[in-house]
């Protein structure tokens, strides 16, 4: 009887891990990168901090921290100066501009991206050139047109004026967004029996949601902060917007800085809320438009 000898199993040890490299910190990195960012952040936030201090600090106080907190300045601007009505006017104008710009930018951007027509490059160049024209140069022609059409001292006229200056850039951005959606998806849907319109709503439009948020946000913020058109085309106090109301809060001989700061806080809150809500979609939309289709 033969006995078979078995060799004991040898365990293979893994090779030793390479020595971990130490990251040498560059001492100049702080001065090249972090220090300019900190200085820029302070330069940006300090005015907002002082606005909040003046808004919540009692009148006559000089403390750097608003304590005790008072809301008398907000009551003054909301009920005394009439910022409630100004806020309502600004909101109507901004939302109306958002809807009109987004709808027309969606239709025009799709046409520019999906169809070829004679003079398309010239048309795109003309849209781009409109961004170099200051709004002040168009005040007199627009004033004459609005006066003839009976659109002075009306919120509709301000929506039309804001739309006219927001729409060219929105068309350019939306056409870039639509080009990034593969046209083969629409063609496959049309092969399955969809019309072009149904393929657009079923395939293309859901992928343009970040783009719609980006374009709509820019239109809303641009109309909300617009001061020049509201000042020139609305002379009645019941048609004032928040920027115009803030300018009229400056007195000739005396200025209530607490009320003025409270009005600034009221005007800034919707903008901050809009960016806080749509920040994720805004980044997706801008990065989608930056990719070459």
Secondary structure by P-SEA (a helix, b strand, c coil): cbbbbbccbbbbbcccccccccccccccccccccaaaaaaaaaacaaaaaaaaaacccccccccccccccaaaaaaaaccccaaaaaaaaaaaaaaaaaaaaaaaaaaaaaaacccccaaaaaaaaaaaaaacccccaaaaaaaaaaaacccccaaaaaaaaaaaacaaaaaaaaaaaaaccaaaaaaaaaacccaaaaaaccccccaaaaaaaaaaaaaaaaaaccccccccccccccccaaaaaaacccccccaaaaaaaaaaaaaaaaaaaaaaaaaaaaaaaaaaaccc
